[in-house]
Amino acid sequence: MFVGFDYGSANCAVGVIENEQFRLLPLSKDSSFLSSTLYALDRELICEAVLHGLPHSEQDEYRQLRRGQLAKAAHARRELDLSPNEQAVFVGQQAIEAYLDMPNEGFYVRSPKSFLGAVGLRADQISLFEDIVTLMMQYIKRQAESHLGERISHAVIGRPVNFQGIGGEESNQQAEAVLRMAAKRAGFDDVAFLFEPIAAGMDYEVRLEENKTVLVVDVGGGTTDCSVVKMGPSHSQGIVRHDDFLGHSGQRIGGNDLDIALSMAAFMPHLGLGSLMKNQLPMPNQAFWNAVAVNDVSAQRDFSSLSARKLIESLIKDAQAPELLSRLLKVQQQQLGYQLVRSAESAKIALSNEDNVTVDLSYVASNVQAQVSGSLFESAIDMPLSRIEALMDEALSQANVTPEVIYVTGGTARSPAIYRKIASLYPNVPIVVGDHFSSVTAGLTRWAHKVFG
């Protein structure tokens, strides 16, 4: 069985072709999408869960590779007083619920795909990300196979044009190697990769009745990718399509960055951002940024450190409004940064249909509410939107063409602010809005049947 596998920054999805029709497979009781999140009662327990998901024939080799971590996992299970078969690692909605229930007691990862191309990762960090992705893929594959009633052997996996802006092709190779190893350990016989904007474009292409030059803009949870592609009846049947792919650009800028920017603008003033020190100097903003920069490994490591706690405590002593900085200290002590960004994401989604949203921040301090307007949101995300504009220009410059259609997709593209920005840049080019959540999966699935069928 061949599938398209969208291992996304925000959500994961799997698609199949049945009777020449694409459909998403359910990955839970209620949804075909699985949130790209993981929560472990202890980080070391992740490799233990991976081991249990491997075929018996592969377990000895994995035990040798992870001897140290598995010994730490056994110790952690004893320290937490967990029975041998008690679940200690959760993915998707279960992970979110476990994190919200115990935010300062476990290990929580949101959008692990965003970290895979990070520069300067140590070998042990790469091993950790291999295990995180493997565990998620094992779970997703089991869910999909349970629904299908047969084994899935091959998959086309989507990938951004660039996993990490500053790492170049080395970062791309590192991230793709992690995904390939995870897919192997999850039980796939073979996988191929396809740029996500091209996959999204292929879903649109099946509807075209004449040839078009299309600028595909895929604004996802972790990355924005653009591709300029020749599409239509004269192109769609080919397997080798290098000549149809005219230009590409991509950067790690997406919905996560919009959520972080909104957190800074709407929430952090309630925690002391913008307030003054006793010496009349403005409060330094690095600690506030690190608190919500959930897609930055180094920022999260710095914010969780003892030195960050001591810094905030010193800021409280020097602040004109120490009660506000005490809220930031609570965020640091209880690891509430992810929850703040999640609140910003909910506000962003609500602003798609409302002009103003009230956000409850009582988990930071009682009776604290943040008012978020559409204009505040647009002002907060001005910098990310400028970077998206630059990516569109870069892809078109490579292609040296004027697009006949702009095809916009990706979960983040639901925001009216994104649509208005794109429409203002190319007022004379028709814009087609795709299925924000399944366009990429559909294209990956169609390509899987071409390359593996």
C-alpha positions as CSV (number, residue, x, y, z in Angstrom):
1,M,0.0,0.0,0.0
2,F,1.3,3.5,-1.0
3,V,0.4,6.6,0.9
4,G,1.1,10.3,1.0
5,F,2.5,11.3,4.4
6,D,2.4,14.9,5.5
7,Y,4.6,15.1,8.6
8,G,3.7,18.7,9.2
9,S,4.9,21.3,11.6
10,A,1.4,21.8,13.0
11,N,-0.5,18.6,12.0
12,C,0.2,15.3,10.4
13,A,-2.0,13.5,7.9
14,V,-2.0,10.4,5.7
15,G,-3.8,10.0,2.4
16,V,-4.6,7.1,0.0
17,I,-6.1,6.8,-3.5
18,E,-9.1,4.5,-3.7
19,N,-11.1,4.1,-6.9
20,E,-9.1,7.0,-8.3
21,Q,-10.3,9.3,-5.5
22,F,-8.1,10.8,-2.8
23,R,-9.1,10.5,0.8
24,L,-7.6,11.2,4.2
25,L,-7.3,8.4,6.7
26,P,-8.6,8.9,10.2
27,L,-5.8,9.2,12.7
28,S,-8.0,9.4,15.8
29,K,-11.6,8.8,16.7
30,D,-12.6,12.4,15.7
31,S,-10.1,13.6,13.1
32,S,-8.0,12.8,10.1
33,F,-5.3,15.2,11.5
34,L,-2.9,14.5,14.3
35,S,-1.4,17.5,16.1
36,S,2.4,17.5,15.8
37,T,3.0,17.3,19.5
38,L,4.7,14.9,22.0
39,Y,4.7,14.8,25.8
40,A,6.7,12.4,27.9
41,L,6.7,12.1,31.7
42,D,10.5,12.0,31.3
43,R,12.5,12.7,28.2
44,E,14.5,9.5,28.5
45,L,11.3,7.4,28.3
46,I,10.9,8.3,24.6
47,C,13.5,5.8,23.4
48,E,11.9,3.1,25.6
49,A,8.6,3.7,23.8
50,V,10.4,3.6,20.4
51,L,12.0,0.2,21.3
52,H,8.6,-1.3,22.1
53,G,7.3,-0.2,18.7
54,L,10.1,-1.8,16.8
55,P,9.8,-5.4,15.3
56,H,11.6,-7.9,17.4
57,S,14.2,-8.4,14.7
58,E,15.3,-4.8,15.0
59,Q,15.2,-4.3,18.7
60,D,18.7,-5.7,19.5
61,E,20.4,-3.3,17.1
62,Y,18.5,-0.4,18.6
63,R,19.3,-1.5,22.2
64,Q,23.0,-1.3,21.3
65,L,22.6,2.2,19.9
66,R,20.6,3.5,22.8
67,R,22.1,1.6,25.7
68,G,22.8,4.7,27.8
69,Q,19.4,6.3,27.2
70,L,17.5,3.0,27.9
71,A,19.3,2.6,31.2
72,K,18.3,6.2,32.1
73,A,14.7,5.4,31.0
74,A,14.6,2.4,33.4
75,H,15.8,4.6,36.2
76,A,13.2,7.3,35.3
77,R,10.4,4.7,35.3
78,R,11.4,3.6,38.8
79,E,11.7,7.2,40.1
80,L,8.3,8.1,38.7
81,D,6.9,4.8,40.2
82,L,5.5,3.7,36.9
83,S,4.4,0.1,36.3
84,P,6.2,-1.7,33.4
85,N,3.3,-1.3,31.0
86,E,2.1,2.1,32.1
87,Q,1.9,4.7,29.3
88,A,4.5,7.4,29.8
89,V,4.7,9.0,26.3
90,F,1.8,10.6,24.4
91,V,1.3,12.1,21.0
92,G,-1.3,14.4,19.3
93,Q,-4.2,15.6,21.4
94,Q,-3.3,13.2,24.2
95,A,0.1,15.0,24.4
96,I,-1.6,18.4,24.6
97,E,-4.0,17.3,27.3
98,A,-1.1,15.8,29.3
99,Y,1.0,19.0,29.0
100,L,-1.9,21.2,30.1
101,D,-2.5,18.9,33.1
102,M,1.2,18.8,34.0
103,P,3.0,21.7,32.3
104,N,6.0,21.7,34.6
105,E,6.5,18.0,35.2
106,G,7.3,16.5,31.9
107,F,8.9,17.0,28.5
108,Y,6.8,18.6,25.8
109,V,7.6,19.2,22.2
110,R,5.5,21.1,19.7
111,S,6.3,21.1,16.0
112,P,9.4,18.8,16.2
113,K,9.8,19.2,12.4
114,S,10.8,22.8,13.0
115,F,14.0,21.7,14.8
116,L,15.3,19.0,12.4
117,G,17.5,21.3,10.4
118,A,18.8,23.3,13.3
119,V,22.4,24.3,13.1
120,G,24.9,22.9,15.6
121,L,22.9,20.0,17.0
122,R,25.0,17.5,18.9
123,A,24.9,13.8,18.1
124,D,22.7,13.1,21.2
125,Q,20.3,15.9,20.2
126,I,19.9,14.4,16.7
127,S,19.3,11.0,18.3
128,L,16.6,12.5,20.4
129,F,14.9,14.0,17.4
130,E,15.2,10.7,15.5
131,D,13.4,9.1,18.4
132,I,10.7,11.8,18.6
133,V,9.9,11.5,14.9
134,T,10.1,7.7,15.0
135,L,7.6,7.5,17.8
136,M,5.2,9.8,16.1
137,M,5.5,7.9,12.8
138,Q,5.1,4.5,14.5
139,Y,1.9,5.8,16.1
140,I,0.5,7.3,12.8
141,K,1.4,4.3,10.8
142,R,-0.4,2.0,13.3
143,Q,-3.5,4.2,13.2
144,A,-3.6,4.3,9.4
145,E,-3.0,0.5,9.0
146,S,-5.6,-0.3,11.6
147,H,-8.2,1.7,9.6
148,L,-7.1,0.2,6.2
149,G,-6.7,-3.4,7.5
150,E,-3.5,-3.8,5.6
151,R,0.2,-2.9,5.8
152,I,1.5,0.4,4.4
153,S,4.9,-0.3,2.7
154,H,5.8,3.0,0.8
155,A,5.2,6.7,1.4
156,V,6.0,10.0,-0.2
157,I,6.8,12.4,2.6
158,G,6.5,16.1,2.2
159,R,9.4,18.4,3.0
160,P,9.9,22.2,2.9
161,V,12.2,23.8,0.4
162,N,14.4,24.7,3.3
163,F,14.2,23.3,6.8
164,Q,16.4,26.0,8.3
165,G,17.2,29.4,6.7
166,I,20.8,29.7,7.9
167,G,22.0,26.1,7.5
168,G,21.6,25.8,3.8
169,E,21.7,22.4,2.1
170,E,23.6,20.9,5.0
171,S,20.5,21.5,7.2
172,N,18.2,20.1,4.6
173,Q,20.3,16.9,4.4
174,Q,20.4,16.6,8.2
175,A,16.6,17.0,8.5
176,E,15.9,14.6,5.6
177,A,18.3,12.0,7.1
178,V,16.3,12.2,10.4
179,L,13.0,11.7,8.6
180,R,14.4,8.8,6.5
181,M,15.8,7.0,9.6
182,A,12.5,7.5,11.5
183,A,10.5,6.2,8.5
184,K,12.7,3.1,8.4
185,R,12.3,2.4,12.1
186,A,8.6,3.1,11.8
187,G,8.4,0.2,9.3
188,F,8.3,1.7,5.8
189,D,10.1,-0.3,3.2
190,D,10.9,2.8,1.1
191,V,10.1,6.5,1.1
192,A,10.6,9.4,-1.3
193,F,10.4,13.1,-0.6
194,L,8.6,15.9,-2.5
195,F,8.7,19.7,-1.9
196,E,5.4,20.6,-0.1
197,P,4.5,23.5,-2.4
198,I,4.8,21.2,-5.4
199,A,2.6,18.6,-3.7
200,A,0.0,21.3,-3.0
201,G,0.2,22.4,-6.6
202,M,-0.3,18.9,-7.9
203,D,-3.6,18.8,-6.0
204,Y,-4.7,21.9,-7.8
205,E,-3.4,20.7,-11.1
206,V,-6.0,17.9,-11.4
207,R,-8.7,20.6,-11.7
208,L,-7.0,22.6,-14.5
209,E,-8.4,22.3,-18.0
210,E,-5.7,24.3,-19.6
211,N,-2.0,24.9,-19.0
212,K,-1.0,27.6,-16.5
213,T,2.1,29.0,-14.9
214,V,1.2,28.9,-11.2
215,L,2.9,30.4,-8.2
216,V,2.1,28.1,-5.2
217,V,2.3,29.7,-1.8
218,D,2.2,27.2,1.0
219,V,2.0,29.0,4.4
220,G,2.3,26.2,6.9
221,G,2.8,26.0,10.7
222,G,6.6,26.0,10.6
223,T,7.6,27.1,7.1
224,T,6.5,29.1,4.1
225,D,7.4,27.6,0.7
226,C,6.9,28.9,-2.7
227,S,7.2,27.2,-6.1
228,V,6.6,28.3,-9.6
229,V,5.3,25.4,-11.6
230,K,4.0,24.8,-15.1
231,M,0.8,22.9,-14.7
232,G,-2.1,21.6,-16.7
233,P,-3.1,18.7,-19.0
234,S,0.2,18.8,-21.0
235,H,2.2,18.4,-17.8
236,S,0.3,16.3,-15.3
237,Q,1.0,12.8,-16.7
238,G,4.8,13.1,-16.5
239,I,6.8,11.4,-13.8
240,V,10.0,13.4,-14.6
241,R,9.0,17.0,-14.3
242,H,12.2,18.9,-13.6
243,D,11.5,21.2,-16.6
244,D,8.1,22.1,-15.1
245,F,9.5,23.3,-11.8
246,L,10.8,26.8,-12.5
247,G,11.7,28.3,-9.2
248,H,11.6,27.6,-5.5
249,S,12.1,29.4,-2.2
250,G,11.4,28.6,1.4
251,Q,12.2,29.6,4.9
252,R,11.3,28.6,8.4
253,I,8.6,31.2,8.8
254,G,5.0,30.1,9.3
255,G,2.1,30.0,11.7
256,N,4.4,29.3,14.7
257,D,6.1,32.6,14.0
258,L,2.8,34.5,13.8
259,D,1.7,33.0,17.1
260,I,5.0,34.0,18.7
261,A,4.8,37.5,17.3
262,L,1.2,37.8,18.6
263,S,2.2,36.5,22.0
264,M,4.9,39.2,22.3
265,A,2.6,42.0,21.2
266,A,-0.6,41.0,23.0
267,F,0.5,39.0,26.1
268,M,3.9,40.0,27.1
269,P,2.9,43.6,28.2
270,H,0.9,41.8,30.9
271,L,4.1,40.2,32.0
272,G,6.2,43.4,32.1
273,L,7.4,43.9,28.5
274,G,7.5,47.6,27.8
275,S,7.6,48.5,31.4
276,L,10.4,50.5,33.0
277,M,13.2,49.8,35.4
278,K,13.7,51.9,38.5
279,N,16.5,53.7,36.6
280,Q,14.0,54.7,33.9
281,L,15.6,52.4,31.3
282,P,13.2,50.1,29.4
283,M,12.9,46.5,30.5
284,P,15.2,44.2,28.3
285,N,13.1,42.0,26.1
286,Q,15.3,38.9,25.6
287,A,13.8,36.9,28.4
288,F,10.3,37.7,27.1
289,W,11.3,36.5,23.6
290,N,12.9,33.3,24.9
291,A,9.8,32.5,26.9
292,V,7.6,32.1,23.7
293,A,10.2,31.2,21.0
294,V,9.0,27.6,21.1
295,N,10.6,26.8,17.7
296,D,14.1,27.8,18.8
297,V,16.1,25.2,20.6
298,S,18.7,27.5,22.1
299,A,16.0,30.0,23.2
300,Q,14.0,27.3,25.0
301,R,17.2,25.9,26.6
302,D,18.2,29.4,27.8
303,F,14.8,30.2,29.2
304,S,14.6,27.0,31.2
305,S,18.0,27.4,32.7
306,L,18.8,28.5,36.3
307,S,20.6,31.6,34.9
308,A,17.3,32.7,33.3
309,R,15.5,32.3,36.6
310,K,18.1,34.4,38.4
311,L,17.9,37.1,35.7
312,I,14.2,37.4,36.0
313,E,14.5,37.6,39.8
314,S,17.0,40.4,39.4
315,L,14.6,42.2,37.0
316,I,11.9,41.9,39.6
317,K,14.0,43.7,42.1
318,D,14.9,46.5,39.7
319,A,11.4,46.9,38.1
320,Q,9.0,49.7,38.7
321,A,6.2,47.1,38.3
322,P,7.6,44.0,39.9
323,E,4.2,42.3,40.1
324,L,4.2,42.1,36.3
325,L,7.7,40.5,36.2
326,S,6.6,38.0,38.8
327,R,4.2,36.6,36.2
328,L,7.2,36.1,33.8
329,L,8.9,34.2,36.6
330,K,5.9,31.9,36.9
331,V,6.0,31.2,33.2
332,Q,9.7,30.3,33.6
333,Q,9.2,28.1,36.7
334,Q,6.1,26.3,35.4
335,Q,7.2,26.1,31.7
336,L,4.1,27.9,30.5
337,G,5.6,29.3,27.3
338,Y,3.9,26.7,25.1
339,Q,0.6,27.5,26.7
340,L,1.0,31.2,25.9
341,V,1.8,30.4,22.3
342,R,-1.2,28.0,22.1
343,S,-3.4,30.8,23.4
344,A,-2.1,33.1,20.7
345,E,-2.8,30.5,18.1
346,S,-6.4,30.2,19.3
347,A,-6.7,34.0,19.1
348,K,-5.3,34.0,15.6
349,I,-7.8,31.4,14.5
350,A,-10.7,33.3,16.1
351,L,-9.7,36.5,14.4
352,S,-10.4,34.8,11.0
353,N,-14.1,35.4,11.9
354,E,-14.1,38.1,14.6
355,D,-12.7,41.6,14.8
356,N,-11.8,41.4,18.5
357,V,-11.0,38.5,20.8
358,T,-10.6,38.3,24.6
359,V,-7.9,35.8,25.8
360,D,-8.0,34.4,29.3
361,L,-4.5,34.4,30.8
362,S,-5.6,33.3,34.3
363,Y,-3.2,30.4,34.2
364,V,-0.4,33.1,34.4
365,A,-2.2,35.3,37.0
366,S,-5.8,35.5,38.2
367,N,-8.2,37.8,36.5
368,V,-5.7,38.7,33.7
369,Q,-7.3,39.0,30.2
370,A,-5.7,40.2,27.0
371,Q,-7.7,42.0,24.3
372,V,-6.6,41.1,20.8
373,S,-7.9,43.0,17.8
374,G,-7.4,42.3,14.1
375,S,-5.4,45.5,13.8
376,L,-3.1,44.5,16.7
377,F,-2.6,41.1,15.0
378,E,-1.7,42.6,11.6
379,S,0.7,45.1,13.2
380,A,2.4,42.2,15.2
381,I,2.9,40.1,12.2
382,D,4.2,42.8,9.9
383,M,7.8,41.4,9.9
384,P,6.8,37.7,9.2
385,L,4.5,38.9,6.4
386,S,7.4,40.9,4.8
387,R,9.5,37.7,4.8
388,I,6.7,35.8,3.1
389,E,6.6,38.6,0.5
390,A,10.3,38.2,-0.1
391,L,9.9,34.5,-0.6
392,M,7.3,35.0,-3.3
393,D,9.6,37.5,-5.0
394,E,12.5,35.1,-4.8
395,A,10.7,32.2,-6.4
396,L,9.4,34.4,-9.2
397,S,12.8,35.9,-9.8
398,Q,14.3,32.5,-10.2
399,A,11.6,31.5,-12.6
400,N,11.8,34.8,-14.5
401,V,8.0,34.7,-15.3
402,T,4.8,36.4,-14.3
403,P,2.4,34.0,-12.7
404,E,-1.0,33.4,-14.4
405,V,-2.5,32.1,-11.1
406,I,-1.5,32.2,-7.4
407,Y,-2.5,29.1,-5.5
408,V,-2.5,29.7,-1.8
409,T,-2.7,26.8,0.7
410,G,-1.5,25.8,4.2
411,G,-3.2,26.0,7.5
412,T,-1.8,29.5,8.3
413,A,-3.1,30.8,5.0
414,R,-6.6,30.7,6.5
415,S,-5.9,34.0,8.1
416,P,-7.5,36.9,6.2
417,A,-4.4,39.0,6.9
418,I,-2.3,36.6,4.8
419,Y,-4.8,36.6,2.0
420,R,-5.0,40.4,2.0
421,K,-1.2,40.7,1.9
422,I,-0.9,38.4,-1.1
423,A,-3.8,40.1,-2.9
424,S,-2.2,43.5,-2.4
425,L,1.1,42.4,-3.9
426,Y,-0.4,41.0,-7.1
427,P,-3.7,42.8,-7.7
428,N,-4.0,41.7,-11.3
429,V,-3.3,38.0,-10.8
430,P,-6.2,35.7,-9.8
431,I,-5.8,34.0,-6.5
432,V,-7.2,30.5,-5.9
433,V,-7.4,29.3,-2.3
434,G,-6.9,25.6,-1.8
435,D,-7.9,23.2,0.9
436,H,-5.8,24.7,3.7
437,F,-5.2,21.4,5.4
438,S,-5.2,18.6,2.9
439,S,-3.8,20.0,-0.4
440,V,-0.3,18.9,0.4
441,T,-1.4,15.4,1.6
442,A,-3.4,15.0,-1.6
443,G,-0.5,15.9,-3.8
444,L,1.9,13.7,-1.9
445,T,-0.6,10.8,-2.3
446,R,-0.9,11.3,-6.1
447,W,2.8,11.4,-6.4
448,A,3.2,8.2,-4.4
449,H,1.1,6.4,-6.9
450,K,3.3,7.7,-9.7
451,V,6.7,6.9,-8.3
452,F,5.8,3.6,-6.5
453,G,2.9,2.4,-8.5
